[in-house]
Amino acid sequence: MTKKFYITTAIAYVNGPPHMGHALEVIEADAYSRFNKSLDKDVFLQTGTDENGLKNWQTAQKEDIDIKDFLNRNTSLFKKLYAELDVEYDNFVVTSSANHHLGVKKIWNKLVESGDIYKKQYKGLYCVGCESYKTEKELVDGKCPDHPTKDIEIFEEENYFFKLSKYKDEIFKLISNNTYEIVPESRKNEILEFLKNANDISFSRPITKLPHGVVVPNDPEHIIYVWCDALSNYLTGIGYGQDSKDYKELWPADAHIVGKDILRFHAAYWPAILLSAGIELPKKLFVHGWLLTNGQKMSKSTGNAIDPFEEIKAFGKDIFRFYLLGCMSLGRDGDYTRDLLKDKINSELVSNFSNFCYRTLSFIEKKYSSNVTTLHNDVDLIKKIKDKEEIIKELYNNFKFKKVLEEILNISQLGNQYFQSNEPWKENPKSIMVLTTCVNIIKDLCILLKPIIPSACDKLEKQLNLKNLKWKDLGFNLENHKLNKSEILFKKI
Ligand code: MSP
């Protein structure tokens, strides 16, 4: 059986509609998935929503809505957003499903069999925003630094505990030697530091405090901790515990994609659960930064939250995808404002890329009846572009979308300069050969940009009179070909 390439995003809480951070993560995952498909890998992308936990429950209570209606309403908004963004996912998990509950119970039983679950009286501080226990040291003025508007809750109750401490040394090794690779390096170092002193974790809540979630097997008085339940989605979503073909073809995951705030859960708790359950570890964890606005975290309470649906309506999905992927260096935060977006789009997507395509294709249409002939074999230019294509492949593989875009735009810039310096408007015998070379550059740009702006690249493919371009079609190989009608891809905002 051939192993498929399995990519996951975090599953989002549905205590509100999707926000910009959710849009960013799913766009990254989709671009990474499309890139791998372009390399002819058999890719499977899973996303979904996290429908359990205190956060969802408390919000539904506050809004006085039946929990099921509340979850369905918000989950459907996530699906709507992902459709508007052209995200091609293969599975959408919801953690309220019966299959998920069954799978989580199965995993829980494995942890029990390994002797890693025990009961103890516990008093602890809890941030509902993070769905996580906090130490005094982690709080700033008694509040969680990531959720300063929320009060910390004090829990004093009997809980089941999970022996994270038993696995910390083994995980430390597996992460140190990249068996489980954490990218970027700064996040790897952060988690290694955390693992040195990792303690056991509370893994359940009394049902009297949280009457919503997966019930502990053989103890209906307790609900399984939301992170144990949520992390398991990566297995239950592909049929773990059901003798499923999908599971056999997909696990271990090739890449989990998450934000920096949930590093600990994915790089400490998750591998510990898997080791305890005797399941292979995932291969890689990509950890992205946060999307901010004017340097500040977006939040409803500060009044600076930006609605992704509004932005897509205003600019269109491709521009939105292009901006988000181009505004963050791996591991760093990025900034979103409409002014920043306009500047970036006008200078990069419009003046550079779109103009190069239109000036070339419309010129051939007008002066040469849309026919290209043979290449003007400019060896230096072609070598430069081929070298850049190798670099871009490496950057895509390493999840460095900002750099990917910079290199792609450099190629487009080379194309513009080549067009300009060869003056094809003089219509001498060399002109159509120069233009043919430009068409080849445009074809390559189309392939390179397709994971980022798929819908615009579909249109460009039509103009080029080509179909289903993939990575293997890169290169200066298009000659004696007839183009379709040219159109402007992007206009100045
Ligand atoms: N439900 C958990 C994840 C469970 S995965 C087994 C959760 N949900 S979340 O809705 O809070 O976040 C979902 C993803 O969105 C996380 O990877 C998180 O880091 C990411 N983002 C949330 N806000 C973000 C930004 N402002 N910017 C970028 N990504 C951020 O955590």
Residues whose N, C-alpha, C, O or C-beta is under 5 A from the ligand:
A	BS01	MSP	A10 I11 A12 Y13 G21 H22 L24 E25 D50 A230 L231 I257 V258 G259 K260 D261 I262 G289 W290 L291
